[in-house]
């Protein structure tokens, strides 16, 4: 059961592979997971040719957004869906939003050990990291040193690595944002959605100007009145739906 650093470049790239051509086979393969605040995607690739063997989608696997049970269920659902069409899996890399610290990484390892014991039984090397690492590696063909990425999805995060320094070992890693909705993810999908909802609420109270967003949002959500937004926003666990 391989712990995280050093993170293999190919494992990061797998998580955000844009290829969608399926080829059945029994060759050794690798699985990459892109776990976001809205959805989780797993892709299984032939380790020798890079051909896609399996691709599966599930709901959000960000525990901060949907709760731990829903997150771990979505993660395992996506992995099993992708693995079901592949061969012998040699390695798996899960790059996930909301995974930032050593304790976060250990928690995801714990989910997989408990919910997918077959990975350890088969000797699958498992790596866990933040989803921004996968996005960066996919955009630079695996070159992390001297590169940076800015993501504006359900949340926002900026991640970058310094230039290679033989004397310093691995390049220095820096990040900004990625704080989550309560602490600040400006410019994210959640932030934009929350601002739109607040504008509708202010208009309903008479504290703000009337806005076309009121009819548009209520119509999209199938709600009859602005007060029904309370149940829609707070009536489910997490915040990713906003």
Secondary structure, 3 states (H helix, E strand, C coil): CCCCCCCCHHHHHHHCCCCCCECCCCCCEEEEEEECCCEEEEEEEECCCCCEEEEEEEECCCHHHHCHHHHHHHHHHHHHHHHCCCCCEEEEEEEECCCCCHHHHHHHHHHHHHHCHHHHHCCCEEEEEEHHHHHHHHHCCCCCCCCEEEEECCCEEEEEECCCECCCECCCEEEEECCCCCCCCCCCHHHHHHHHHHHHHHHHHCCCCCCCHHHHHHHHHCCCCCCHHHHHHHCCCCCCCC
